[in-house]
Amino acid sequence: IPPVAAGIFFTSLYNMYSTVVLFYKKTMYIMLSTAIAAVFNIIANYIFIQQFGYVAAAYTTLASFIILSITQYIAMIKMHGSDNIYDEKVFIVLSIVIFAFVIISNFLYSFIILRYLVIFLILFFGVHKRQLIKDTIMEMKQK
């Protein structure tokens, strides 16, 4: 499930980038991005499901969503220029954090007590540092 959840984040990035491309009415780029990601997904599924089973499908789909968001980002830059609409640094940091959670959750899957301890620590940190988190989010909104 962790790679599927991470895929939702990259799908959201794709949707944000594609709205800019749609604004410029260049839907050919959306079609190309989708085709590239779909072909990759089919080929990767064919290769990796045979070797690793159905779990590989989650990871190949995650990789496809990453490809989809990156290609759509490139299309957005091509349409809009180097003027940043979104704060890419935030997206890069979030991507790294999400990858870390995917890796950590895979390692913790067999250790139920450790898994709940990590969840508790994350919740504790979120409550303890809620003002810092709130201030950071408000600062990002103002940019």
Secondary structure as UniProt FT lines:
FT   HELIX           2..23
FT   TURN            24..25
FT   HELIX           27..52
FT   HELIX           55..80
FT   HELIX           88..108
FT   TURN            109..110
FT   HELIX           112..128
FT   HELIX           130..142
//
